[in-house]
Amino acid sequence: MRKLFNRELGRKSVEQFRNLVKSPFVIVLDNVRSMSNTGSVFRSADAFLAESIYLCGITGVPPHPEIRKTALGATESVSWKYFKKTAEAITGLISEGYRIIGIEQAEGAISLNDFIPEKNIKYAFVFGHEVNGVDQEIIDMCDHVIEIPQSGTKHSLNIAVSAGIVMWEMYKSLSREI
Amino acid sequence: MRKLFNRELGRKSVEQFRNLVKSPFVIVLDNVRSMSNTGSVFRSADAFLAESIYLCGITGVPPHPEIRKTALGATESVSWKYFKKTAEAITGLISEGYRIIGIEQAEGAISLNDFIPEKNIKYAFVFGHEVNGVDQEIIDMCDHVIEIPQSGTKHSLNIAVSAGIVMWEMYKSLSREI
């Protein structure tokens, strides 16, 4: 099985990417500390066609060398906005009709196994700080909380990995519809 | 929805983890450069119950502060081995009956969408270098290549994210069987 060259991958130009129909979801980063996590989220958002990334609070914003190192150019393709307060980002998304989903371990959380995205609904997935997770105040603004089920000693995935898994599930369910 | 405290998560001790029945797969890292990627793979492997991680070539090994920063203790729970040559690791896995799956973009690759793990088969998933991917020599030793389908301008996910997605798919399909 011959490995493909980059030119064979059908990669879009930044202009082509901007014109693509996106997956109906936004990623909200609630006070994510690590720039390399933020950069990696940009890269997955490019791969899985997120509409936008909302960078909130202490979350770093491009251009920044630490973000560039893991985003590898995806900050040029994926649209993003900065909000000083995460609550302000969420309020705006609610008024635009997004369904707000916190990714957390909380009472009444739905397992990602059981989450089936509804057609014609736009989602906002909120990921939190590396240690403290999504702020309780923000969880209180969510329509649902989704938990990525896991075993083991930690019960805590890296936030870029969690975001990658959730975006993959969205992208996969949408590609099934086509 | 109240966020859960760590004590409510049902986290296993390292000793309990060692006695758990694992998911029937091994992760092989073929010359992964970044220690933070390796650490993050340990953390996902703990969450999704990988049997073991085979660290090959230039891939860093614990204990190392850069690995510890992202593994957050998962190097204590997840078993691992080091091989100077990736080919040696693969030869051993073949002789133990593992089905070898490269994660790459290659001719004849199966989409991860279409991959359904077979019962009673043990898998080894091989992930490669951040820039060069899995070496062609190693791809030539694989039974199959799986590609994570993606759109966008890069067609290249972070390796810790790719490994997280593949492990999640394995963990999910196994939890459906129970």
Interface residues (C-beta under 8 A of the other chain):
Chain A: M1 R2 K3 L4 N6 E8 L9 G10 R11 K12 S13 V14 Q16 F17 L20 S36 S40 R43 S44 D46 A47 F48 L49 T70 L72 G73 A74 E76 S77 G102 E104 Q105 A106 E107 G108 A109 N113 G133 V134 Q136 I139 D140 C142 V145 I148 P149 Q150 S151 G152 T153 K154 H155 S156 L157 N158 A160 V161 S162 G164 I165 W168 Y171 K172 S175 R176
Chain B: M1 R2 K3 L4 N6 L9 G10 R11 K12 S13 V14 Q16 F17 L20 S36 S40 R43 S44 D46 A47 F48 L49 T70 L72 G73 A74 E76 S77 G102 E104 Q105 A106 E107 G108 A109 N113 G133 V134 Q136 I139 D140 C142 V145 I148 P149 Q150 S151 G152 T153 K154 H155 S156 L157 N158 A160 V161 S162 G164 I165 W168 Y171 K172 S175 R176
